[in-house]
Amino acid sequence: MSTKQFLLNPSRTAKQGTHINISKDSDEYIAMTTTVTMHEDDMAAIGVSAGESVLIKSEYGEASFKVEPGKTPEGMLFVPYGPPTCLLMGAVTDGTGMPMSKGWIVDVTPVGEA
């Protein structure tokens, strides 16, 4: 197991966006927003398997996510927006009202089974 840097691109998904209106406290919403998708080769490089957890750290904060393999380019991570991604955002908005929410360089460290 080792720590490695990745490019994290959180985004809104249709399913996750719909569940905002249903309940952010639902098990399904929580599962969506606490699961990070990685390329299988990246998972192997840091020694993590599907269903295990990783700690993702940005310059602003950190959060834990369950890992699943998916169709992401090597070196890039995807997770739907949610409370955990908010922990990784800074507070500076440059006058837009929204902090930078994509393209973060993050450190990812495996922490074992979820």
MIDOSE-1310 file (N, C-alpha, C; in nm, 2 decimals, decimal comma, always signed):
residues 114
mstk	+0,08/-0,12/+0,00/+0,00/+0,00/+0,00/+0,09/+0,12/+0,00; +0,05/+0,22/-0,09/+0,13/+0,34/-0,09/+0,04/+0,46/-0,12; +0,09/+0,58/-0,09/+0,02/+0,70/-0,13/+0,07/+0,75/-0,27; -0,03/+0,80/-0,34/+0,00/+0,84/-0,48/-0,09/+0,96/-0,51
qfll	-0,04/+1,05/-0,59/-0,12/+1,17/-0,63/-0,20/+1,14/-0,76; -0,32/+1,20/-0,76/-0,41/+1,18/-0,87/-0,48/+1,32/-0,89; -0,54/+1,33/-1,01/-0,63/+1,44/-1,04/-0,77/+1,40/-1,01; -0,84/+1,47/-0,92/-0,97/+1,44/-0,88/-1,07/+1,54/-0,95
npsr	-1,17/+1,48/-1,02/-1,27/+1,56/-1,09/-1,41/+1,53/-1,04; -1,45/+1,58/-0,93/-1,59/+1,56/-0,88/-1,69/+1,62/-0,98; -1,81/+1,57/-0,99/-1,91/+1,62/-1,07/-2,05/+1,58/-1,03; -2,15/+1,64/-1,08/-2,28/+1,60/-1,05/-2,32/+1,49/-1,15
takq	-2,39/+1,39/-1,10/-2,44/+1,29/-1,19/-2,60/+1,30/-1,19; -2,66/+1,26/-1,29/-2,81/+1,27/-1,30/-2,87/+1,19/-1,18; -2,82/+1,08/-1,15/-2,88/+1,00/-1,04/-2,85/+1,07/-0,91; -2,73/+1,11/-0,88/-2,70/+1,18/-0,76/-2,78/+1,31/-0,75
gthi	-2,79/+1,38/-0,86/-2,87/+1,51/-0,85/-3,01/+1,49/-0,82; -3,07/+1,38/-0,87/-3,21/+1,35/-0,84/-3,23/+1,32/-0,69; -3,13/+1,25/-0,64/-3,14/+1,21/-0,50/-3,12/+1,32/-0,40; -3,06/+1,43/-0,45/-3,06/+1,55/-0,36/-3,20/+1,59/-0,32
nisk	-3,29/+1,58/-0,41/-3,43/+1,62/-0,39/-3,51/+1,52/-0,31; -3,46/+1,40/-0,30/-3,52/+1,29/-0,23/-3,48/+1,30/-0,08; -3,34/+1,28/-0,06/-3,29/+1,29/+0,07/-3,14/+1,27/+0,07; -3,07/+1,37/+0,12/-2,92/+1,35/+0,13/-2,89/+1,25/+0,24
dsde	-2,98/+1,21/+0,32/-2,96/+1,12/+0,43/-2,99/+0,98/+0,39; -3,04/+0,95/+0,27/-3,07/+0,82/+0,23/-2,94/+0,74/+0,21; -2,95/+0,61/+0,23/-2,84/+0,52/+0,22/-2,78/+0,52/+0,08; -2,87/+0,53/-0,02/-2,83/+0,53/-0,16/-2,75/+0,66/-0,19
yiam	-2,79/+0,77/-0,15/-2,72/+0,90/-0,17/-2,58/+0,90/-0,10; -2,58/+0,85/+0,02/-2,45/+0,84/+0,09/-2,36/+0,75/+0,02; -2,41/+0,64/-0,03/-2,32/+0,54/-0,10/-2,26/+0,60/-0,23; -2,35/+0,68/-0,30/-2,30/+0,74/-0,42/-2,19/+0,84/-0,40
tttv	-2,21/+0,92/-0,29/-2,12/+1,04/-0,27/-2,00/+1,00/-0,19; -1,99/+0,87/-0,15/-1,87/+0,83/-0,07/-1,80/+0,72/-0,15; -1,83/+0,71/-0,28/-1,76/+0,61/-0,36/-1,68/+0,68/-0,47; -1,55/+0,65/-0,48/-1,46/+0,71/-0,58/-1,43/+0,60/-0,69
tmhe	-1,44/+0,64/-0,81/-1,41/+0,56/-0,92/-1,26/+0,58/-0,97; -1,19/+0,47/-0,98/-1,05/+0,47/-1,03/-1,03/+0,37/-1,14; -0,92/+0,40/-1,22/-0,88/+0,30/-1,32/-0,82/+0,18/-1,25; -0,84/+0,06/-1,30/-0,80/-0,06/-1,23/-0,64/-0,06/-1,22
ddma	-0,57/-0,01/-1,31/-0,42/+0,00/-1,30/-0,38/+0,09/-1,18; -0,45/+0,20/-1,16/-0,42/+0,29/-1,05/-0,45/+0,22/-0,92; -0,56/+0,14/-0,91/-0,59/+0,07/-0,79/-0,48/-0,03/-0,76; -0,43/-0,10/-0,86/-0,32/-0,19/-0,84/-0,20/-0,12/-0,79
aigv	-0,17/+0,00/-0,85/-0,05/+0,07/-0,82/-0,04/+0,11/-0,67; -0,16/+0,14/-0,61/-0,16/+0,18/-0,47/-0,20/+0,06/-0,38; -0,23/-0,05/-0,44/-0,26/-0,17/-0,36/-0,39/-0,17/-0,29; -0,49/-0,13/-0,37/-0,63/-0,13/-0,31/-0,72/-0,21/-0,41
sage	-0,82/-0,28/-0,35/-0,91/-0,36/-0,42/-1,05/-0,30/-0,42; -1,14/-0,34/-0,51/-1,28/-0,29/-0,51/-1,34/-0,31/-0,37; -1,41/-0,21/-0,32/-1,48/-0,22/-0,19/-1,39/-0,17/-0,08; -1,26/-0,16/-0,10/-1,18/-0,11/+0,01/-1,19/+0,04/+0,02
svli	-1,13/+0,10/+0,13/-1,14/+0,24/+0,15/-1,01/+0,31/+0,12; -1,02/+0,44/+0,08/-0,90/+0,52/+0,06/-0,92/+0,65/+0,13; -0,82/+0,71/+0,18/-0,82/+0,85/+0,23/-0,77/+0,94/+0,12; -0,86/+1,04/+0,09/-0,82/+1,14/-0,01/-0,80/+1,27/+0,06
ksey	-0,68/+1,33/+0,03/-0,64/+1,45/+0,10/-0,61/+1,56/-0,01; -0,67/+1,68/+0,01/-0,64/+1,79/-0,08/-0,57/+1,89/+0,01; -0,53/+2,00/-0,04/-0,46/+2,10/+0,04/-0,56/+2,16/+0,14; -0,69/+2,14/+0,13/-0,79/+2,20/+0,22/-0,85/+2,10/+0,32
geas	-0,84/+1,97/+0,30/-0,91/+1,88/+0,39/-0,89/+1,74/+0,34; -0,96/+1,65/+0,41/-0,95/+1,51/+0,37/-1,09/+1,44/+0,39; -1,11/+1,33/+0,32/-1,23/+1,25/+0,34/-1,20/+1,10/+0,30; -1,28/+1,01/+0,35/-1,27/+0,87/+0,31/-1,37/+0,83/+0,21
fkve	-1,33/+0,74/+0,12/-1,42/+0,70/+0,01/-1,40/+0,55/-0,01; -1,50/+0,48/-0,05/-1,49/+0,34/-0,09/-1,45/+0,34/-0,24; -1,37/+0,25/-0,28/-1,31/+0,25/-0,42/-1,39/+0,15/-0,51; -1,41/+0,19/-0,63/-1,47/+0,10/-0,73/-1,39/+0,12/-0,86
pgkt	-1,37/+0,02/-0,94/-1,30/+0,03/-1,07/-1,40/+0,09/-1,17; -1,35/+0,17/-1,26/-1,44/+0,22/-1,36/-1,37/+0,28/-1,48; -1,45/+0,34/-1,57/-1,40/+0,40/-1,69/-1,34/+0,54/-1,67; -1,24/+0,55/-1,59/-1,17/+0,68/-1,57/-1,03/+0,66/-1,63
pegm	-0,98/+0,77/-1,69/-0,84/+0,76/-1,74/-0,74/+0,73/-1,63; -0,63/+0,67/-1,66/-0,53/+0,65/-1,56/-0,49/+0,79/-1,50; -0,47/+0,79/-1,37/-0,43/+0,91/-1,31/-0,54/+1,01/-1,27; -0,66/+0,97/-1,30/-0,78/+1,06/-1,27/-0,88/+0,98/-1,18
lfvp	-0,94/+1,05/-1,09/-1,05/+1,00/-1,01/-1,18/+1,07/-1,03; -1,29/+1,00/-1,01/-1,42/+1,06/-1,02/-1,50/+1,02/-0,90; -1,57/+1,12/-0,84/-1,67/+1,10/-0,74/-1,78/+1,20/-0,75; -1,91/+1,16/-0,74/-2,02/+1,26/-0,74/-2,01/+1,36/-0,62
ygpp	-2,04/+1,48/-0,65/-2,05/+1,58/-0,55/-2,13/+1,53/-0,43; -2,09/+1,58/-0,31/-2,16/+1,55/-0,19/-2,08/+1,60/-0,07; -2,13/+1,57/+0,05/-2,06/+1,62/+0,17/-1,91/+1,59/+0,18; -1,87/+1,46/+0,14/-1,73/+1,44/+0,14/-1,64/+1,52/+0,05
tcll	-1,69/+1,55/-0,07/-1,61/+1,64/-0,16/-1,61/+1,78/-0,11; -1,71/+1,82/-0,04/-1,71/+1,96/+0,02/-1,59/+1,97/+0,12; -1,56/+1,86/+0,19/-1,45/+1,87/+0,28/-1,31/+1,89/+0,21; -1,31/+1,86/+0,08/-1,19/+1,88/+0,00/-1,17/+2,01/-0,06
mgav	-1,28/+2,09/-0,07/-1,29/+2,22/-0,13/-1,23/+2,33/-0,04; -1,17/+2,43/-0,10/-1,13/+2,55/-0,03/-1,25/+2,64/-0,02; -1,22/+2,75/+0,04/-1,33/+2,85/+0,06/-1,32/+2,97/-0,03; -1,21/+2,98/-0,10/-1,19/+3,10/-0,19/-1,27/+3,08/-0,32
tdgt	-1,35/+3,18/-0,35/-1,44/+3,17/-0,46/-1,40/+3,27/-0,58; -1,30/+3,35/-0,56/-1,26/+3,45/-0,66/-1,38/+3,53/-0,71; -1,48/+3,56/-0,62/-1,59/+3,64/-0,65/-1,70/+3,57/-0,73; -1,69/+3,44/-0,75/-1,79/+3,36/-0,82/-1,90/+3,31/-0,73
gmpm	-1,87/+3,29/-0,60/-1,97/+3,23/-0,51/-1,95/+3,08/-0,50; -1,86/+3,02/-0,58/-1,84/+2,88/-0,58/-1,69/+2,86/-0,58; -1,64/+2,78/-0,48/-1,50/+2,75/-0,48/-1,46/+2,66/-0,60; -1,33/+2,65/-0,63/-1,29/+2,56/-0,73/-1,33/+2,42/-0,70
skgw	-1,40/+2,35/-0,79/-1,46/+2,22/-0,76/-1,41/+2,11/-0,85; -1,32/+2,14/-0,94/-1,27/+2,03/-1,03/-1,12/+2,05/-1,04; -1,05/+1,94/-1,09/-0,91/+1,95/-1,12/-0,82/+1,96/-1,00; -0,85/+1,90/-0,89/-0,77/+1,91/-0,77/-0,66/+1,80/-0,78
ivdv	-0,54/+1,83/-0,74/-0,44/+1,73/-0,72/-0,45/+1,69/-0,58; -0,47/+1,56/-0,56/-0,50/+1,50/-0,43/-0,40/+1,38/-0,40; -0,38/+1,36/-0,27/-0,30/+1,24/-0,23/-0,41/+1,13/-0,19; -0,38/+1,01/-0,24/-0,47/+0,90/-0,21/-0,39/+0,79/-0,14
tpvg	-0,44/+0,75/-0,02/-0,38/+0,65/+0,06/-0,48/+0,54/+0,10; -0,45/+0,41/+0,07/-0,54/+0,30/+0,10/-0,55/+0,30/+0,26; -0,67/+0,26/+0,30/-0,69/+0,24/+0,45/-0,75/+0,11/+0,48; -0,77/+0,02/+0,38/-0,82/-0,11/+0,40/-0,97/-0,13/+0,36
ea	-1,03/-0,23/+0,42/-1,17/-0,27/+0,38/-1,26/-0,17/+0,44; -1,37/-0,14/+0,37/-1,47/-0,05/+0,42/-1,55/-0,11/+0,54
